[in-house]
């Protein structure tokens, strides 16, 4: 596919993102969507527990998967509302239509999507045999034994720590999606509006359906969060056998 087609789509998304940030509050809107998604996931977890799914390692990711479907539905509602009222369509058409030549020198450069380079990190470190601790020294064995004993003593704090880790993990995933909101909303608006109103004019352009865009941009954080809550659920079940909820596990730890 010609490079100038990809550039026009990217420039259109950048313009949409800037105007969304100026005219609306995309992160606030995404915060509301994430909050509704979390409420839906909690209700689904309660429903699954009532239906007999009492293993937290299975119920938590299943509830999160159901919440993800609710999240996609809320994005669809947002798109329908914005597509009817937003007044950026002429600008989008001008930027999205393929051009006959290369991009002009006066066009705004695309912002780089990559982060900083990580060059040589840790490459200068080395392990000197003369500085390594000998394994047969009594002091070393004593230190290892003390560390193992400390870990054993910390078992009583395992459930509260897992609960804190669960809260931090869910908060981190939610904040990441909220941070992503301006770019995500811009892509959804671009692909959603074009797919309904400009398909014939842009059938050769680099556009995609809004659902594939939403899935591509959000499925990885949701999948990682599902794996994380499954591991936390398994840990809670291991330290509090018989517990079916986080509250029961915390009560058993107390």
N, C-alpha and C positions, 0 to 999 in steps of 0.2 A: 504494500500500500504506500502511495507517495507520502513523503515526509511532511509536505505542506498541509495535508489533510489532518494528520495527527496534531500538528501545531495549531491549526485553527480551532480544533476541539479543545485543546488544552488552554488556549487563550480565552476561549469563551467561558470555560469553567472558572478560570482565574478571575475574569470580570464578574461573573455571577457571585463568586465567593466574596469579593470586595464589596459588592453592592448589598449582599445579604448582611454582612457585618456592619455596614453603615446604616441600613434602613430597618433592620430587625434585630432580634436577640437570639441568634441560632443556638448558642450554648444554653441559654435559659430554656428554650423550647426543647432541646435535646434532654436537658435535665428533667423536665416534666415527663418526657417519653420514657426515660430510664427509670424514673420513680414508679410510673404505672407498670412498667415491665417487671420491676422487682415485686410490686404488690401482686401481680398476676402469678409470678413464680411462687410466691409464698402461699397463695390460695391453692395453686396446683399441688404443692407439697402436702398441704393439709388434706386435700381431696384424695391424693394417692395413699396417704397414711390411713384414711378412713376406708379405702378400698382394700387394704391389707398389705401394702408395700411398706413394711416396717424396717427395711434395711436402709440406713442413711446413705451408704455408699452407692446405692442404686437410685433411691428416691430423689436425692438432691440434684444429680445431673439430669434425671428425667424431668424434674420440675423446671430446671433451667432450659432444657430443650423446648418445653412448652412455652416458657416465657419468651424464648427467641422468636417463636412464631407470632406471639402477640406483638413483639417489637417490630417485626416486619409489617404486620397489619397497621400499627400506629404510624410507621413511615409512609405507608400507602395513604392513610388519612391525611397526613401532613401534606403529601404531594398533591392530592386532590384539592385541598384548600388553597395551597399556594399557586397551583397552575391556573386556577380560575381567576385569581385576583392580581397576580404579579404582572408588572408592566415592563418586563425586561425583554420581551420576545423580539422586538426589532433588533436590539443589540446582539442578541444571541444569533439571529439569522445572519447578520452581517459577518460575524466572526466564524460561524460554523460552515458556511457555504464554501465548497472547494474553490480555490483560486487557480487561474491558468498558469501563473508563474510562481517563482519562489517568494518567500516572505520578504517584504521590503525592509530596508535598513532602519526605517523609523519605527518599526513595531516594537512593543515592549518585550524584553526578553523574558523567557519563562523562568520562574523561580526554580531553583535547584531542589529536587525532591530528596536528595541524599543528605546524610549527616556529615559530620566531620570525619576526616581520615584517621584511622588508627594505625599508625606506622611505627613498627619497631617496639610495640608494647611488650615488655618483658623479655625482649631479645637479648638484652645485655646481661641478664642474670645468669649466674652459673652456680654450680654446686661444687664446692671445694672439698675434696675428701678429707683434708686436714682439719676442717671445721665441723665435720659431721660428728654427732654424738655417738659414742660406742654403745651398742645395744646391751652389752653385758655389765654396764655399771649399775650398782645397786641404786644410786640416786635416780637414774632414769626409770628403772622398774618401779620404784616407789612413787614417782610422779605419775606414771601411767596408772598405777593402782588407785591413787587418789582421784584421778580424773574419772575412772570408771565408777568409783564409789560416789562421786558427785552426781554423775548421770543417774545412778540408781536412786539417789535421794531426791532427784528432781522429778521422779515419776508422778508424785502427787500433784505437781503443777502442770502435768501434760495436758489435761482436759481444758483448764483455763487458757493455756497457751494456744491450743488448737482453736478454741473459740475466738481468741483475739486474732489469730492468723486468718480465720474465716472472714471475720469482719474487715480486716485490712485488705484481703484479697478481693472481696466483693467491691469494696470502696475504690480500690485501684482500677479494677476493670470498668466500673461505672464512670470514673473520672476520665479514663482514657477515651471512652466513647463520647463523652461530653466534649472533651478537647478536640476530637475529630469532627465535631458537628459542622462547622462552616464548610469545610471541603466536601464532606459527605453530602450535605444538603445541596450544595452547588451541583455536584454530579447528578444527584437524583433529579433535581429540577431540570437540568439540561437534558438528560436522557429521557425523563418522563414527558416533558413538553414536546421534544422532537419526535418521540415515538408515536404521539397522538396527532400532532398537527403538521409536522414537516417531513413525514416519511418519504413522500414522493420526491421532494427537492433534495433530500439528503440520503437517498438510498445507497449511494456509493461512498458516503462519508463514514468516518470511524465513530459510530454511535452504537450504543448497546441498550438493552432493556433496563429499566430502573431496578428491577428485582435482581438481575445478575450483578448490577453495580453494588446494590446494598449487600448482597451475599458476599461478594468478593471483598468488600471493605470491612465487614463486621464478623464474618464467620470465625476467623482465627481467634480474636479475643474471647468470643463466646465459647469456642471449643476448648481453649486453654483454661477458662474459668470452670467449665464443666469437669475437666480432668482434675483441677485443683479441689473443687468441692467434693468430688468422689474420693480423693485421697484423704481429705479431712474427715469425711463421713466414715471411712474405713478406720482411721485413727481413733475417732471417738468410740466406735464400736469395739475396738481392741482394748481401750482403757476403761470402758464402761460397758461390759457385756450385759446385754438385755435392754440397754437404753434404745429407745426408738426416736427420740428427738434430742435436739441440742439442750433443751431445758432439763430433760431427764438426766443427760450426761453430766451437766453442771451440778445437778442436785446430788448425783451419786458421788461426785468429787468432793462435795461439801460434807 
